[in-house]
Amino acid sequence: MFIKLIVHLTRIFVGAMFIFSGFVKLVDPIGSQYKFEEYFGESVLNLEFLIPYALPFSIVLIIVEIMLGVSLLLGYKSKGTVLSLLGLTTLFLFLTWYSAYYNKVTDCGCFGDAIKLTPWETFWKNVVLIGLILVLLFRLKNIKEIFPKKLSAVLMILALGSFSYITFHVLNHLPIIDFRAYAVGKNINEGMKYPEDGSIPPVHDFMLEDTQNDLAPEILAMDKVLLVIVYNASKSNDKGFTEIKKVADKAIAKGYNVYGVSASFEDDLILIQNNYDLPFNFLFCDETTLKTMIRANPGVMTLSKGTVTGKWNWNDTANIKL
């Protein structure tokens, strides 16, 4: 009886852990894409040929992770589920060990932006998970299905459909939950203050530069600001700039200070300005910072005295009420 209880509790914990880990990444799959691009880079795994596939790879891995958690809780196809969990966790174990031992990636991203863990913390978390999964593997006979097989299969299909829809939605709009320091309601000035323990503040490397100066302090003091964020001009969606012009014109008419912000070369930005007759100039900001600010290229962010008051994918600019 005691063994069955241990297996039951272990099953709930592991299943819930995988669902939570998958969900916090599911609401922001582009964040996982950036993390895998970092892993695939020359300085880490040197698998640069995989970088173009980072997003689909991330989506598949996230959905597999969360579906395995659901499957374990339902007791559906327990042997295949537990073996798959063991294989997936072993993969994560290797990546986190490699990151920690060689100091390659400072945050593995296993919980997205919701919970930050060091590589070594994540490594030992995976060691514990593997131990728990081995308990389940050796006691498969104690993992019983909660519902009849047909109902479990239907629930799995519904879960897959729901998670796939969430992924589609956030890729075409913005994350449904924003865990980052630039979320709506967060104040960038406050985010740049160093914590009492001296660690790196949530907002760092935030500079909005023209050819001579950093205008960030001045812009963060303004009451009405609209930033058009284009982290990389060559990777931006050209359809977006027609909509961006409309919202920029409307913002200027309502007294907003409008700026473009990008990490691209000036010549590329001038070309975009001329092609779409954009009524603003571009400032420079670090690409990683821009990717953190908004998961859209181009995207729009409004500020009031440094506080983020709104964020939109270019798809949603028609719905902006200034």
Salt bridges, closest charged atoms under 4 A:
ASP28 OD2 - ARG180 NE 3.92
ASP28 OD2 - ARG295 NH2 2.95
GLU37 OE1 - LYS291 NZ 3.97
GLU38 OE1 - LYS35 NZ 3.33
GLU65 OE1 - LYS25 NZ 3.10
ASP107 OD2 - LYS116 NZ 3.04
ASP113 OD1 - LYS116 NZ 2.92
ASP113 OD2 - ARG295 NH2 3.19
GLU145 OE2 - LYS149 NZ 2.93
ASP178 OD1 - ARG180 NE 3.24
ASP178 OD2 - LYS311 NZ 2.73
GLU190 OE2 - LYS193 NZ 3.06
GLU243 OE2 - LYS246 NZ 3.57
ASP249 OD2 - LYS245 NZ 3.01
ASP277 OD2 - LYS245 NZ 3.77
GLU287 OE2 - LYS291 NZ 3.31
ASP316 OD1 - HIS173 ND1 2.81
